Amino acid sequence: MDHAAVLALYDRDMREGAQPDGPGARVERVGGVVRQVAAEHGWNGVVWSDLDGTSAEAAIAEQVAYYTGLGREFEWKLYGHDLPFDLGERLRAAGFTPEPEETLMIAEVADLTLDADPPEGVDFLPVTDRAGVDLVADVHEKAFGTDSSRLRRQLLARLEDDPDSVVAVLALAGDVPVSAARMELVPGTRFAGLWGGGTVEEWRGRGIYRALVAHRARAAVARGYRYLQVDAMATSRPVLERLGFEPLTTTQPYVYVP
């Protein structure tokens, strides 16, 4: 894989050319910034910027004033190759709080190992309705220890309004949900994004995460997507590398609370 070329394509299609991530959201292009504006419970934030040392501080101040005027908490999604190189320091100085850094990993679907199956006793169930969404949210809360109310609302809205834009799946051990994951599809691009992949603690280390990645990769192939993208935590990166994903850059959320 040509890392520089694929990263440039990702920036162009998924960041500079970003599309709303759900019903009721809109993408705005203001100066050197591309941002999403959503309802209070949706995702609000900056997905791309084209700044330099002379324009960065004014652009940061503009976004703070804009979202504060809406009464919205928002996120500046900073990538390791974004300019200026001290943009993270400038965001912290403006009152943003950095969250844990992740690795942007991308794979060409044709190069992936897709023969990973769930362990014995575990079956995969597609999520298509409210009951399934509730189970996905419950699993994520147990796996990550975080509130999943936003995930619950956004996933249900996508399934109801644009079901072709998302693939969600539950892993069941008998009748018990033990893991869940989703894939978000962006029409008109070559990228599908893998999200979630949370497994409850007692079921970790048995190959469920790997099998969920392979399951969604096969779904991406069937829909004609060329690349898969993951914002990988340190715990997921080794599994993804063994499957064929390659690290291209880092990504880190900077959060501003008015």
N, C-alpha and C positions, 0 to 999 in steps of 0.2 A: 504494500500500500504506500502511495505517495502521501506522506503525512501532511506536508505543506498544502498540497492541492486539495486534499479531502477536508482539511481544517478550513481552508478558504471557502470551499463549497458549503460547509456547515454554517459558517458565519453568514454567508450570503442568503442561504435558503431558510435557515432556522432562527437567525437572530435579526439581521438587517431586514429580511423579508418575513418576519414573524407573522403568524396568523393567530387570531384570538383562540384561547385554549378552552373555550366553552361558551354556551349560550349567555348572552348579556354582557360579554366582555368585548372590548374594542382595542385595537392597536393604533397608536398615534405616533407620527413621526414629526418631531419638533427639533429643528436645528440639527445638532449632531447626536441626537438621542432617539431611540425607539423604545416606547414604553407601552405596557398594557394597563388599561383602566377597567376595573371590574367592580361589581357590587362589593359591599363591605365584607362579605364572607368569601369572595373570590380572591384570586391571586392578582395583586397589584405590584408593578415594579418595572424596572429598566432591564431590557433584555439585550440591548446592544448600544454601543456608543462609539463615536468617531471623534475623539477629543485629543488635545495636546496640552502642554504646560500652560498655555495662555488662556485656553477656553474651559478647562476642566472645572475650576472653582465656580465660575458663573453658571455652568450647566448643573452642577450639583445643587447650588443654591436654588436654581429654578425648579428642580424636581422636588426639593424639600418644600418649597412654598406651594407648589401645585398640589401635591398630595395632602399637605397639611390643610390647605383650603378645602379639600374634600373630606377631611377628617379620616383619612386612610393611613394605616400602617402600610409601608411598602418596602420592597426589597430591590437592591441594586445587585444584579447577578454579574459578578466580576469574574472574568476569565484570565488565566495566567499570561496571555499574550496581549491583553488589552493595553492601550496607551492612554495617558502617559504611564510609565512603569511604576510611579508612586501613587497611582489612583487609589489603591487601598488605603494608604496613609491619609490621603486627602478626605476619603470618605469617613475614616475614623475621626479625623479632626472636625468634621461637620456634624458629628453626633451619631453616626451609624455604628452598629454593633456587629462585628464579624461572627459568623457561625462556622462550624467545622468545614474545612476544605475537603473537596472531593476531586476525583479524577475523571475528566471527560474521556471515555473509552468508546471507540468506534470499530466496528467490524464490517467487512464486506460479506454479505450473507453467503455468497458462493464459497467463501473460505472457511466457514464455520463447521465445527463438529456438531452434528445435529442428531446423533444417535443416542443421546442420554434419555433414559426412561425413568419414570418415578420408581422409588423403591417398592418392594413387595408390600401389599396391603394399603397402598396409597393410590388414589384415583384422582384425575383432574376433571373438574366440572366447570363448563362455561357459565359465566355470570351474565344474565340477561334481564333481571328484574330487581325490584326493590328488596326482596328477601335476600337475594344473592349479594346485593350491595351492602346490606346490613352485616352479613357474615364477613365480607371483605374488610369492612371498617373495624369489626370486632377483632379480627385476626391482626390487623395492623396495630391496633392499640395494645394488644398483648405482646406482639413481636418487638415494637419500637418504644413502648411506654409513653406514647404521645397521644394527644387528642386527635381523633380522626373525623371530626364533624365536617371539616372542609372537604376532605376526600369523599365522604359520604354524599354530600350535596353535589359536588362536581361530577362524580362518576354517575350518579343517578340522572343528572341533567343530560349528560352526554348520551347515555343509553336511551333516554326518552326522545331527545331532539336530533341526535346524529349518531345512530348506533354503528355506522360504518367507520367511525373515527376512533373507535376504541375496542380493544380485545381484553377482556378481564377473565381471570380464571382462579378457581379455588382448588386447593389440594386437600382432599379429605382422607382421613384415616378411619375407615368405616363411615360413621356419620359425623365425625368430629373434624371441623376445619382446623388444619394445622399450618397452612401457608396460603398466601394469596399474592397475586401479581397482576399487572396490567401492561398493555402496550398501546401507546397513543400514535395514531397515524395522521400524517399531515399531507393532505391532497396537494398534488402539484410539485412535491419534492421527492427526493430519493431516500429520505430518512424516516425511520420509525423509531420511536423512543421507548425504551424499557424502563418501567417504574415499579416501585414496590419490591416484590420478592421477599417479603417479610415472613419468617418462619418462627413459630413459637419455640421457646428455648428447648424444651424437652425433645423436639424433633429435628434440631439442627445437627449438621454433620452426617446426614444420611443421603445426601444427593438430591434433595428436593429442589433447592435453589437452582442447581445446574439443570435439572430436568425442566423446570419452569422456563429457563432461558431458551433451551432448545425447543420447547413447545411453542413459545411465541415467535422464535426465529422461523420455524416452519410456517406459521401463519403469515409472517411477513413475506416469505418467498411466494406463497400462494396469492398474495395481493400485489406482487410485482415490485416490492421495495428492494433497493440495492444495498442500503446500509442500515445497521442497527446502532443506536447510540444509547449510552448509559452514563449517568452521573454516579460513579462508583465510590462507595465507602471503602476504607482500607480492608474491611473483612470480605468484601465481594471481589476486590480486584484480582486476587490469585485465581479464583474460580473462572472469572471472565477471561483472563489471560490463557488459561488452559483450553478454553473453548475457542480461542482465536481472536479475541478482542485486543486492540492495541491502544496504549495511552497516547493521547495527542496533546493535552494541556490540562491545567487544573481549572476548577470552577469553585467559587466561594460566594455564598450569599452575605450581603451586608444589609442589615435590617434597620430601618428608621421608624421609630414610634413617635408620632407627634406628641 
